[in-house]
Amino acid sequence: MIGLGGAIGTGLFLGSSLAISQAGPATIVAYIICAGVALVIGWSLAEMVVVHPEAGAFGVIAHRYLGPWAGFVVRWTYWTIQVIAIGGEVIAAGIYVQFWWPSLPLWLPVTVFSAVVLVVNTAAVKLFGEVEYWFAMIKVVAIIVFILLGVLLVTVGLPGAGATGVSNLTAHGGFLPNGMSGLFLAMVFVLFSYIGTEVVSVTAAESENPVRDIPRAAHRMVTRLALFYVLAIAIVLTVVPWTTTAQGGSVTESPFVSVFSAAGIPAAATVMNFVVLTAALSSANTNLYLTTRMMHSLAANRYAPAWTGRLSAAGVPRNALALSALGLALAAVVSAASESEAYLALFGVSVFGALVVWLLILLTHHAFRRTRAAQGLPPSPVRLWGAPVTSGLVMIFLAAVLVSTLFIESLRPAWWAGVPFFVIVSLAYAVISRRSRSTV
């Protein structure tokens, strides 16, 4: 429940409006295609981690097959994008609160929610697990109820709202109003909804039977997310015109709330807004937990300062938590400086880093197969179907999507932050590795 709930966040509940603004009703196709991409990445990870079920997952495997630089860059990049994603989640939560109080300054709820998430993560793990379980339960149940209500609204109608039918899928410019280019640009935003599926591989070290459990978990995670995403987005696009839910330059409301508002069911819209608010807080809570533990792992491998690896009396790595909370501080600053573009600013940087991490995972998979074949080692008991063709095609696709962010004005600044970041990380690796060699 926690794993599935943690993966369902603002990429679906808020960012989907950005995808809809690019592709219209064809956003449904974008979610299906990107589900296939996520499945290839999840399956390639499963193939590797069943052979190397180690703590550190894909970062450790990248170190083994692509070299220490790749292992260092993958882990620090993944930590960074997740820290930034935490900031994006609390900004989304603040935007949801403005649904009820439009005049409320965005920085105020962002700051309050940041404090709440920090308190929960500072407490014992038991409290975190309890809070996150119920957050996730609300989120998953809400999506199921949303889909069921949506089907009723489309087919027979609801009290006070007649049946909408499916005409909205072809009206207002057709199913593909902005052509193939619009569909491709929508992939940037849709892929963000699937970021997090790779976290399944992190559990390999704790699994009793990785050969059985990891592939099953990866497959079920992606297929269930795809089912939720595709059905939910199909309902959104069927109930109201895509021009109503599309938001281009800024993000001001969840399209899931817009559906009930446009259908004239204000009480349902209020309930749905509460649900997406808990969803954002759930994702922020989970990501802060994961990044804190990842920083602790980096310290254990001497890739981060030793003080970040210290534990409190309750077993919480509070120093690592303080460092991982930088995303919350960044969110407060950005939301105060630019309310209308705050979410997009953090969204763009997260997508840039995530695409690079996924590309490095697939490069690692290619090196994994090549190295084992050259050494005469047996193949993994779990194998990605069609590789290296399938993985190669996905790599080309991801590279093309990464380049396409240059053509989306609101995401172009991600390159200004992303490229210097990789330069800084590479320089940091050079310094740390030199010091390590000198102390040996």
Residue, then its C-alpha position, 0 to 999 in steps of 0.5 A: m500500500i505504501g509503495l503504490g501510494g507513494a508512487i501516485g502523486t502530483g504528477l497525476f493529480l496536478g501535472s496531468s493538466l500540463a500534459i492535457s494542454q499539449a495533447g488534449p484527449a490524446t493524453i490517454v495515448a501518452y499515458i499508455i506509451c509511457a507505461g510501456v517505458a516504465l515497464v521496460i525500466g522496471w524489468s531491466l532493473a529486476e533483471m539486474v537486482v536479482v543477480h545483485p540484491e544489494a543495498g543501494a540498488f541501481g546506484v551500486i549496480a551502476h558503480r559495478y558495471l559503468g564505473p565508480w563515477a556512474g555510481f556516484v552520479v546516479r545516487w547523488t542525482y537521484w537524491t537531488i531530484q527526489v529532494i526537489a520533488i519533495g518541494g514540488e509536492v508541498i507547493a502542490a499542497g499549497i495550491y490545493v489549499q488555495f482552492w478554498w482560500p484563493s487569496l491565501p499567499l502560497w508560501l504560508p501553506v507551503t511552510v506549514f506543510s513543510a513543518v508537518v512533514l518534518v515532524v512526522n519524519t523526525a519521529a520514530v519509524k513506526l509513526f511514519g509508517e502509520v501516517e503514510y499507510w493511511f495517506a496512501m489508503i485515502k489516495v488509492v481508494a479515492i482514485i477507485v471511487f473517482i473512476l467509478l463515479g466518472v463511469l456513472l457520470v459518463t454513462v447514466g449521469l449523477p444527481g444534478a448532472g446528466a450523462t456526458g457521453v464521450s463526445n468530449l474526446t473528439a470535440h474541440g479540435g479532435f482527439l489529437p488537436n495539436g498533432m503528433s508534436g503535441l502528443f510527443l511534448a505531452m510525454v515530458f509531463v506524463l513520464f513524471s507520473y511514472i517516476g518512482t516505479e524504480v524504487v521497487s528495486v531498492t527493496a531487493a536487499e530486504s527480500e527473502n526471495p528476490v528472483r520471485d519477489i522483485p520481478r513480480a513487484a515491478h510488474r504489478m506496480v507498473t501495471r496497476l499504476a498504468l491502469f489507475y492512470v489511464l482510466a483516471i485520465a480517460i474519465v477527466l478527458t471524457v467528462v469535461p472538455w480538454t480545454t477546460t482542464a488544460q493549463g499552459g503557463s501555470v498550474t492553479e487547480s487539479p484537473f480531478v477537482s475541475v471535473f466535479s466543479a464543471a459537472g456542477i457537483p461542488a461537494a464532490a469537488t471539495v472532497m476530491n480537493f481534500v484527497v489530492l491534498t493528502a496525496a501531495l502530503s503523502s508523496a512528500n512524506t514518503n520521498l523525504y523518508l527515502t531521501t533521508r535513508m539514501m543520504h545515510s547510505l551515501a555516508a556509509n559508502r563515504y560518498a557523503p559527509a560522515w555526520t550525515g550517517r549518524l543516528s538519533a536515539a530513536g534510530v532516525p538519521r536526523n542529520a541526513l533528514a536536515l540535509s534532505a529537507l533542503g527541498l522544503a526550504l527551496a519550495a518556501v523560497v520559490s513559492a514566495a518569489s513566484e507563485s504562478e511558476a513555482y510548481l513548474a520551476l521545481f517540476g522541470v529540474s526533477v524531470f531533467g534529472a529523472l530522465v538522466v537517471w533512467l538513461l543511466i539505468l538502461l546503459t547499466h543494463h546494457a553493460f550488465r549483459r555485455t559484461r556477463a556474456a564476456q565473462g561466460l557467466p550465466p544470464s539472469p534468471v529474469r530477462l527483459w523481453g526483446a533486449p537490447v532492442t527494447s531497451g535501446l528504443v526506450m533509450i532513444f525515446l528518453a533522449a528525445v524527450l529530454v531534448s524536447t524540454l528545450f522546446i517547452e518554454s516553462l521547462r527550458p530553465a531546467w537545462w540551465a540548472g541541470v547541466p551545471f549540476f552534472v558538472i558540479v557532481s563530476l567535480a565533486y566525484a573527482v575530489i572525493s576519489r582523489r582524497s580516497r586514493s590518497t588515504v589508502 
